[in-house]
Amino acid sequence: MEENKEGLKRVLKERHIQMIALGCAIGTGLFYGSASAIQLAGPAIMVSYLIGGLFIYLVVRALSEMSVFNPVSGSFSTYAYEYWGDFPGFLSGWNYWFNYVAISMVEVSVVGIYMNFWFPDLPVWVSGFILFLLVNAINLINVRAFGEVEFWGALVKVMAVIFMILFGLLIILFGTGVGEPVGFGNLVNYGGFMPNGIYGVLLSFVVVTFAFGGTELIGIAAGEAEHPATTIPKAVNLIIGRIVIFYVGSMFVLVTLYPWNKVGLEGSPFVEIFMKLGISGAATLLNIIVLTAVFSAYNSCLYSNARMLHGLALQENAPAFLRKLSSNGVPYAAVLTSSVFVAVVVVLNMLMPGRIFGYVMSIATVAALINWILILITQMKFRRHIGPEQVAKLTYKMPFFPYTNYIGIAYFVMIALVMMTMDDFRIAIYLAPVWLLFIYVGYKCKRKTVPGK
């Protein structure tokens, strides 16, 4: 079995890579967070997801250009370290790790809300704890086990979204057999297509941004892909079509089926809308699906997190014990260390049920913005580092470089500015400088304790 230079096994096949590309992205941000995004933008949420998806696609293309050229696990931090400098590598690695701890916390927090659909008296922390134990067990077996579980989990999500879209279109166009066709009136009948104006759409970009977090995981998986030079480009090239089908298509069905201003926040809007339409069987099925989505998203996030932490240790930017691998090539020390921090949310949900999700989502969104800006800058540094001759030989290039990099950076900075106007997200922006200072202090301490670093 082929290994990469870090000792990890190259066992992830093309089908694994393609589903991993969707694994962390199609999760809570779409199945739960979309409710608040719909309340902000109304039917124009479709435009928000389309525009947001285009910018995330640029980030993935930038990362994938480097991943195809130099496929390593923990790639994001490694590239910043090699092509930009010591501190950017340290910053990008630890911020990425922190981001996925926060995203994992979001997934663990929301699973209890879905379980309350059937068991309204079940404490949310109990469901989160069960999910926590199950995902950790899978990630500690071997990477092939992770790849298989993620493939089937993501496949269930994909098929479910396609089913929901097709079934929704059937109701919109032809009715349910006992009712009249819904038609398209809900797109304009409640304040118009853009009821809260351009500002409402701008606000929705914040929630949409969180929903797309994790798409860049495809670059992290390159270090354990069997044939990264072919599998990574194929997976990335399919992303833009999937954005249109899964995100824009599902939002079109939701806001067409049901008045946007009546979508609540008690659970997944996918489940809620079908319940209110009187189609309880579809609602029950969709609730099973969103539970699968949470499981799959957390599974992908823990995988990514552990590989990043392992990569940091190889750079001597994290404690040496995090380099340890099991006999199956699993960075078990990194898996367990990341999980210790994620476990904090189980305790918080026990102490403050129902209040954690929003705070953690805002923190994860800010960390994601920092990650994506760093990726776009690192890719520019990468081009400069390898020189014109190597750039000409690249087989998978960032389109319209460097203009797309600058436009992407400007977009993500705009998102941060919009967050400052939102009560639920403002605190995360204020805490960001504190977090960056903390990383800088950690870097300076590391420089003093590790010779030559």
C-alpha positions as CSV (number, residue, x, y, z in Angstrom):
1,M,0.0,0.0,0.0
2,E,1.5,3.4,-1.0
3,E,2.4,5.9,1.7
4,N,3.0,9.6,1.4
5,K,6.1,11.1,2.9
6,E,4.3,11.7,6.1
7,G,3.5,8.0,6.7
8,L,-0.2,8.3,5.9
9,K,-1.7,5.7,3.6
10,R,-2.9,6.6,0.1
11,V,-6.1,4.6,0.1
12,L,-8.8,7.2,-0.7
13,K,-10.2,6.5,-4.2
14,E,-11.8,8.9,-6.6
15,R,-15.3,8.2,-5.3
16,H,-14.2,8.9,-1.8
17,I,-12.6,12.2,-2.8
18,Q,-15.7,13.4,-4.6
19,M,-17.9,12.7,-1.7
20,I,-15.5,14.2,0.8
21,A,-15.7,17.3,-1.3
22,L,-19.4,17.5,-0.2
23,G,-19.1,15.8,3.2
24,C,-18.5,18.8,5.5
25,A,-20.2,21.3,3.2
26,I,-23.6,19.7,3.0
27,G,-24.4,19.7,6.7
28,T,-25.9,22.0,9.4
29,G,-25.3,25.2,7.4
30,L,-27.7,24.0,4.7
31,F,-30.1,21.8,6.6
32,Y,-30.5,24.0,9.7
33,G,-28.8,27.4,9.2
34,S,-30.6,28.0,5.9
35,A,-33.7,28.9,8.0
36,S,-32.2,32.1,9.3
37,A,-30.7,32.9,5.9
38,I,-34.2,32.6,4.3
39,Q,-35.6,35.0,7.0
40,L,-32.9,37.5,6.0
41,A,-33.1,37.4,2.2
42,G,-36.5,35.9,1.4
43,P,-36.7,34.1,-1.9
44,A,-33.5,35.9,-3.0
45,I,-31.7,33.4,-0.8
46,M,-31.2,31.5,-4.1
47,V,-29.0,34.4,-5.4
48,S,-27.1,34.4,-2.1
49,Y,-26.2,30.8,-2.4
50,L,-25.2,31.1,-6.0
51,I,-22.9,34.1,-5.4
52,G,-21.4,32.7,-2.2
53,G,-20.8,29.3,-4.0
54,L,-18.9,31.0,-6.8
55,F,-16.5,32.6,-4.4
56,I,-16.0,29.3,-2.4
57,Y,-15.3,27.6,-5.7
58,L,-12.5,30.1,-6.3
59,V,-11.0,29.2,-2.9
60,V,-11.1,25.5,-3.7
61,R,-9.5,26.1,-7.1
62,A,-6.7,28.0,-5.6
63,L,-6.0,25.3,-3.0
64,S,-6.4,22.5,-5.5
65,E,-3.8,24.1,-7.8
66,M,-1.3,23.7,-5.0
67,S,-2.7,20.2,-4.0
68,V,-2.2,18.8,-7.5
69,F,1.3,20.2,-7.7
70,N,2.3,19.0,-4.2
71,P,-0.3,16.6,-2.6
72,V,0.3,16.5,1.1
73,S,-2.0,15.9,4.1
74,G,-2.6,19.1,6.1
75,S,-1.9,20.9,2.8
76,F,-3.3,24.3,3.7
77,S,-0.8,24.9,6.5
78,T,2.1,23.2,4.7
79,Y,1.7,25.4,1.6
80,A,1.6,28.6,3.7
81,Y,4.6,27.4,5.6
82,E,6.6,26.5,2.4
83,Y,5.6,29.3,0.1
84,W,4.9,32.2,2.4
85,G,6.8,31.9,5.6
86,D,7.0,30.4,9.2
87,F,4.4,32.6,10.8
88,P,1.8,32.3,8.0
89,G,2.2,28.5,8.1
90,F,1.8,28.6,11.9
91,L,-1.2,30.9,11.7
92,S,-3.0,29.1,8.9
93,G,-2.5,25.7,10.5
94,W,-3.8,26.6,13.9
95,N,-6.6,28.8,12.7
96,Y,-7.7,26.0,10.4
97,W,-7.6,23.6,13.3
98,F,-9.6,26.0,15.5
99,N,-12.1,26.5,12.7
100,Y,-12.9,22.8,12.4
101,V,-13.1,22.4,16.2
102,A,-15.8,25.2,16.1
103,I,-17.6,23.5,13.1
104,S,-17.5,20.2,14.9
105,M,-19.0,21.9,17.9
106,V,-21.8,23.2,15.7
107,E,-22.6,19.7,14.4
108,V,-22.6,18.2,17.9
109,S,-24.8,21.0,19.2
110,V,-27.5,20.7,16.5
111,V,-28.0,17.0,16.5
112,G,-30.1,17.2,19.7
113,I,-32.5,19.6,17.9
114,Y,-33.1,17.0,15.2
115,M,-33.6,14.2,17.7
116,N,-36.2,16.3,19.5
117,F,-38.4,15.9,16.4
118,W,-39.1,12.4,17.8
119,F,-38.1,12.7,21.4
120,P,-39.0,16.3,22.5
121,D,-37.9,15.6,26.1
122,L,-34.5,14.1,25.3
123,P,-31.7,16.5,26.5
124,V,-29.8,17.9,23.5
125,W,-26.4,17.1,25.1
126,V,-27.2,13.3,25.2
127,S,-27.6,13.1,21.4
128,G,-24.5,15.2,21.0
129,F,-22.5,12.9,23.2
130,I,-23.6,9.8,21.3
131,L,-22.6,11.4,18.0
132,F,-19.3,12.4,19.5
133,L,-18.4,8.8,20.6
134,L,-19.5,7.2,17.3
135,V,-17.6,9.6,15.0
136,N,-14.4,9.2,17.1
137,A,-14.6,5.5,16.9
138,I,-14.8,5.5,13.1
139,N,-11.9,8.0,12.7
140,L,-9.7,5.8,14.9
141,I,-10.1,2.6,12.9
142,N,-8.3,3.5,9.6
143,V,-8.6,6.0,6.8
144,R,-10.3,3.4,4.5
145,A,-13.1,3.1,7.1
146,F,-13.4,6.8,7.2
147,G,-13.5,7.0,3.4
148,E,-16.2,4.3,3.1
149,V,-18.4,5.8,5.9
150,E,-18.0,9.3,4.4
151,F,-18.8,8.0,0.9
152,W,-22.1,6.4,1.9
153,G,-23.0,9.2,4.4
154,A,-22.5,11.9,1.7
155,L,-24.3,9.7,-0.9
156,V,-27.3,9.6,1.4
157,K,-27.3,13.4,1.7
158,V,-26.9,13.9,-2.1
159,M,-29.7,11.5,-2.9
160,A,-31.9,13.1,-0.2
161,V,-31.5,16.6,-1.6
162,I,-32.2,15.3,-5.1
163,F,-35.3,13.5,-3.8
164,M,-36.5,16.7,-1.9
165,I,-36.0,18.8,-5.0
166,L,-37.8,16.5,-7.3
167,F,-40.7,15.8,-4.9
168,G,-40.9,19.6,-4.2
169,L,-41.1,20.3,-7.9
170,L,-43.9,17.7,-8.2
171,I,-45.9,19.5,-5.5
172,I,-45.2,22.9,-7.1
173,L,-46.3,21.9,-10.6
174,F,-48.9,19.2,-10.0
175,G,-49.9,19.1,-6.3
176,T,-50.0,16.1,-4.1
177,G,-53.1,14.3,-5.5
178,V,-55.3,15.7,-2.7
179,G,-54.4,19.4,-3.1
180,E,-53.9,21.9,-5.9
181,P,-50.4,22.7,-7.3
182,V,-48.6,25.2,-5.2
183,G,-47.4,27.2,-8.1
184,F,-44.8,30.0,-7.9
185,G,-46.7,32.7,-6.1
186,N,-44.7,32.3,-2.9
187,L,-41.7,33.7,-4.7
188,V,-43.3,37.2,-4.9
189,N,-46.4,37.3,-2.8
190,Y,-44.9,38.2,0.5
191,G,-43.0,41.4,-0.1
192,G,-41.5,40.5,-3.4
193,F,-38.6,38.4,-4.5
194,M,-36.2,40.5,-2.4
195,P,-38.4,41.6,0.5
196,N,-35.6,43.0,2.7
197,G,-33.7,44.6,-0.2
198,I,-30.0,44.4,-1.0
199,Y,-29.1,44.7,2.6
200,G,-31.1,41.6,3.5
201,V,-29.2,39.7,0.8
202,L,-25.9,41.0,2.2
203,L,-26.8,39.8,5.7
204,S,-27.7,36.4,4.3
205,F,-24.2,36.1,2.8
206,V,-22.9,35.6,6.4
207,V,-25.0,32.5,7.0
208,V,-24.4,31.2,3.5
209,T,-20.6,31.6,4.1
210,F,-20.9,29.3,7.1
211,A,-22.9,26.8,5.0
212,F,-20.1,26.4,2.5
213,G,-17.4,25.9,5.1
214,G,-15.7,22.6,4.6
215,T,-15.7,22.5,0.8
216,E,-11.9,23.1,0.9
217,L,-11.5,19.8,2.7
218,I,-10.8,18.3,-0.8
219,G,-7.4,19.8,-0.6
220,I,-6.7,18.3,2.8
221,A,-7.6,14.9,1.5
222,A,-5.0,15.1,-1.3
223,G,-2.3,13.6,1.0
224,E,-4.3,10.3,1.2
225,A,-5.7,10.1,-2.3
226,E,-4.5,7.3,-4.5
227,H,-4.1,9.4,-7.6
228,P,-4.3,13.1,-6.6
229,A,-3.3,14.5,-10.0
230,T,-6.5,13.1,-11.5
231,T,-8.9,12.7,-8.7
232,I,-8.6,16.3,-7.3
233,P,-9.3,18.1,-10.5
234,K,-12.3,15.8,-11.3
235,A,-13.8,16.4,-7.9
236,V,-13.3,20.2,-8.0
237,N,-14.7,20.5,-11.5
238,L,-18.0,19.0,-10.3
239,I,-18.3,21.4,-7.4
240,I,-19.9,24.3,-9.3
241,G,-22.6,22.1,-10.7
242,R,-23.3,20.7,-7.3
243,I,-23.6,24.1,-5.8
244,V,-26.3,25.0,-8.3
245,I,-28.2,21.7,-7.9
246,F,-27.9,21.1,-4.1
247,Y,-27.9,24.6,-2.7
248,V,-29.7,26.8,-5.2
249,G,-32.1,24.0,-6.2
250,S,-33.1,23.2,-2.6
251,M,-33.6,26.8,-1.7
252,F,-35.8,27.3,-4.8
253,V,-38.0,24.4,-3.7
254,L,-38.2,25.6,-0.1
255,V,-39.2,29.2,-0.8
256,T,-41.6,28.2,-3.6
257,L,-43.3,25.5,-1.5
258,Y,-43.9,27.7,1.6
259,P,-44.0,31.4,2.4
260,W,-40.5,32.5,3.3
261,N,-41.7,34.6,6.3
262,K,-43.3,31.6,8.0
263,V,-40.2,29.5,8.1
264,G,-39.3,29.0,11.8
265,L,-36.1,28.0,13.7
266,E,-37.4,25.1,15.7
267,G,-35.7,22.5,13.5
268,S,-34.6,21.9,10.0
269,P,-36.6,24.0,7.5
270,F,-36.5,21.0,5.2
271,V,-38.4,18.9,7.8
272,E,-40.6,21.8,9.0
273,I,-42.0,22.8,5.6
274,F,-43.1,19.3,4.7
275,M,-44.7,18.8,8.1
276,K,-46.7,22.1,7.6
277,L,-47.7,20.9,4.2
278,G,-49.2,17.8,5.8
279,I,-46.7,15.4,4.3
280,S,-45.5,13.8,7.6
281,G,-43.9,10.8,5.9
282,A,-41.6,13.0,3.8
283,A,-40.8,15.1,6.9
284,T,-39.8,12.0,8.9
285,L,-37.6,10.7,6.1
286,L,-35.9,14.1,5.8
287,N,-35.3,14.3,9.5
288,I,-33.4,10.9,9.2
289,I,-31.5,12.5,6.3
290,V,-30.5,15.6,8.2
291,L,-29.3,13.4,11.1
292,T,-27.2,11.5,8.5
293,A,-25.9,14.9,7.3
294,V,-24.8,15.9,10.7
295,F,-23.0,12.6,11.2
296,S,-21.3,12.9,7.8
297,A,-20.3,16.5,8.3
298,Y,-18.8,15.9,11.8
299,N,-17.0,12.8,10.4
300,S,-15.4,14.9,7.7
301,C,-14.5,17.7,10.1
302,L,-12.7,15.4,12.5
303,Y,-10.8,13.8,9.7
304,S,-9.7,17.2,8.4
305,N,-8.9,18.5,11.9
306,A,-6.7,15.5,12.8
307,R,-4.7,15.7,9.6
308,M,-4.1,19.4,10.1
309,L,-2.9,18.9,13.6
310,H,-0.7,16.0,12.5
311,G,0.8,18.3,9.8
312,L,1.5,21.0,12.3
313,A,3.4,18.5,14.5
314,L,5.5,17.5,11.5
315,Q,6.4,21.2,11.0
316,E,7.3,21.3,14.7
317,N,4.5,23.9,15.1
318,A,2.7,21.5,17.5
319,P,3.8,19.1,20.2
320,A,5.8,16.1,18.8
321,F,3.4,13.5,20.2
322,L,0.8,14.6,17.7
323,R,3.0,12.9,14.9
324,K,2.1,9.5,16.3
325,L,0.4,7.1,13.9
326,S,-1.4,3.8,14.6
327,S,-0.4,0.6,12.7
328,N,-3.2,1.5,10.3
329,G,-1.7,4.9,9.5
330,V,-4.2,6.9,11.5
331,P,-2.9,10.0,13.4
332,Y,-4.7,8.8,16.5
333,A,-3.0,11.3,18.9
334,A,-4.3,14.2,16.7
335,V,-7.8,12.7,16.5
336,L,-8.0,12.3,20.3
337,T,-6.6,15.8,21.0
338,S,-9.0,17.5,18.6
339,S,-11.9,15.6,20.2
340,V,-11.0,16.7,23.7
341,F,-11.7,20.3,22.6
342,V,-14.9,19.4,20.8
343,A,-16.1,17.6,23.9
344,V,-16.4,21.0,25.6
345,V,-19.6,21.7,23.7
346,V,-21.2,18.6,25.1
347,V,-20.7,20.1,28.6
348,L,-21.9,23.6,27.4
349,N,-25.0,22.1,26.0
350,M,-25.7,20.4,29.3
351,L,-25.3,23.7,31.2
352,M,-26.8,26.1,28.6
353,P,-29.1,24.1,26.3
354,G,-30.3,26.0,23.2
355,R,-27.9,28.9,23.5
356,I,-24.6,27.5,22.1
357,F,-25.3,27.0,18.4
358,G,-25.4,30.7,17.4
359,Y,-22.2,31.7,19.3
360,V,-20.2,28.8,17.9
361,M,-21.5,29.3,14.3
362,S,-20.4,33.0,14.4
363,I,-16.9,32.0,15.6
364,A,-16.6,29.3,13.0
365,T,-17.6,31.8,10.3
366,V,-14.9,34.3,11.2
367,A,-12.3,31.5,11.4
368,A,-13.4,30.3,7.9
369,L,-13.0,33.8,6.5
370,I,-9.5,34.0,7.8
371,N,-8.7,30.5,6.3
372,W,-10.1,31.4,2.8
373,I,-8.2,34.7,2.7
374,L,-5.0,33.0,3.7
375,I,-5.5,30.3,1.0
376,L,-6.0,33.0,-1.7
377,I,-2.9,34.9,-0.6
378,T,-0.8,31.6,-0.3
379,Q,-1.7,30.6,-3.8
380,M,-0.3,33.9,-5.1
381,K,2.9,33.3,-3.0
382,F,3.0,29.8,-4.5
383,R,3.0,31.1,-8.0
384,R,5.9,33.5,-7.2
385,H,7.8,30.8,-5.3
386,I,7.8,28.1,-8.1
387,G,8.6,30.7,-10.9
388,P,7.3,31.2,-14.4
389,E,8.7,28.0,-15.9
390,Q,7.0,25.8,-13.3
391,V,3.8,27.8,-13.6
392,A,3.7,27.2,-17.3
393,K,3.8,23.4,-16.5
394,L,0.9,23.4,-14.0
395,T,-1.8,21.0,-15.2
396,Y,-4.5,22.6,-13.0
397,K,-4.5,26.3,-12.7
398,M,-6.5,29.0,-10.9
399,P,-8.7,30.7,-13.5
400,F,-8.1,34.4,-14.3
401,F,-5.2,34.6,-11.8
402,P,-4.5,36.9,-10.0
403,Y,-7.7,38.9,-10.5
404,T,-9.9,36.2,-9.0
405,N,-7.7,36.2,-5.9
406,Y,-8.1,39.9,-5.3
407,I,-11.9,39.8,-6.0
408,G,-12.2,36.8,-3.6
409,I,-10.3,38.5,-0.8
410,A,-12.4,41.7,-1.2
411,Y,-15.6,39.6,-1.0
412,F,-14.5,37.9,2.3
413,V,-13.5,41.2,3.8
414,M,-16.9,42.5,2.9
415,I,-18.5,39.6,4.7
416,A,-16.5,40.4,7.9
417,L,-17.7,44.1,7.7
418,V,-21.3,42.9,7.3
419,M,-20.9,40.7,10.4
420,M,-20.1,43.8,12.4
421,T,-23.6,45.0,11.8
422,M,-25.3,41.8,13.1
423,D,-25.8,41.3,16.9
424,D,-25.3,37.5,16.8
425,F,-22.1,37.7,14.8
426,R,-20.5,41.0,16.0
427,I,-18.8,39.4,19.1
428,A,-16.9,37.0,16.9
429,I,-15.4,39.8,14.9
430,Y,-14.3,41.6,18.1
431,L,-12.8,38.4,19.4
432,A,-10.8,37.7,16.2
433,P,-7.9,40.1,17.0
434,V,-7.6,38.4,20.4
435,W,-7.4,35.0,18.8
436,L,-4.8,36.2,16.2
437,L,-2.7,37.8,19.0
438,F,-2.9,34.5,20.9
439,I,-1.6,32.6,17.9
440,Y,1.2,35.2,17.5
441,V,2.2,34.8,21.1
442,G,2.2,31.0,20.6
443,Y,4.4,31.4,17.6
444,K,7.0,33.6,19.4
445,C,7.1,31.1,22.3
446,K,7.7,28.3,19.8
447,R,10.5,30.2,18.2
448,K,12.2,30.4,21.6
449,T,11.8,26.7,22.4
450,V,12.5,25.1,19.1
451,P,16.1,25.7,17.8
452,G,16.3,27.1,14.3
453,K,12.5,27.7,14.1
